[in-house]
Amino acid sequence: MKNLLFPIILIFVCISGAMCTQQRPAHVDTSISLSVDSLVLSQETHYTVEDTVTYQIGGKLYHEEFLPEDSITVLKAVYQGDYREYHILVHDTYSRFHTLFTTEYIDAAYTHEKEYYAEQYRDHIAREDSIEVVSPLPREMEDLKGYWIWLWYYPEYDDYFLHHYMGDLHNHHLSEYYTHMYMDGPFPEKITSFSIKEEGDFTVGLGENHMEFVLVEADREVYRMPGTSIYCTPARNVNKFRIVLSVNNTGDLI
C-alpha cells in the first residue's frame, strides 16, 4: 500500500505546483513579497505591463519613478534575460517630466548653470556679430523668437510627442541668431535673412545657407525641421504635448 501512495502523492504535488504556476503573471517576480503604500501586490493578480512600471514590480527601474496617479501607456517593452527596458507615454501634459522643456530650464544652459557653456556662447556671439546683415529682419519674425523644442511624430497615435531622453539637447533658439544646442554647448549663427509665407512656412538665412521650416499643424504651431524627421514648436507650447520616457533596470542610458 505504501508503494502505491507515494506515486499518487507525488502526482498530486506536481499538479498543484503547475496550477499555481499558471496563476502567476509571467512578468512578475514572485520570489519577493512587494508592498507599495497600501497596495499589496499578490501572486493571484494579473498585472498589466503599466503596473510593473508604476509600482516597480520585479525590481527598481532607474532614472524615473512614477506615482500611482501617473497615467501611462507602455509603448514598447524589451526583455533580455534579467534586463528590462520600457518606453512609456505619459498622458499628463503638465507632468513633472515636462520641466526639462520649459523656457526657464533651457535658459539655464545658456547662462548661469554651466559657465563653460555661457562663456563659449559669448565667444561665438562676439564672432558672429562681425557678420554684416544687409537689411533689418522683418517684424513678422518677432512672434517666432525665443526657445524652440523638438517633437517626434508617432504614426500609430497620429500625434507629436516630446521625448525626455537627452531632452536638454532637444532645443534651439531664434533671435538675431539661430542657436542650436549641441552636447558641447550652444552654437549661435547670425541670421542674415528671414522670410515667411502666407501658409506659415518660414526660411532662415545663415549666410550662404538657408533653413526652411514647414508648418504642419497650425493649432499647436508644429513645424517640420529641415532635412530631418524631427519636428519643433515654440517652447511656450510645452504643455500641449504628451511626453515619452525611456527607462530600464540597469541605470544605463538608452
Disulfide bonds with the S-S distance in Angstrom:
none
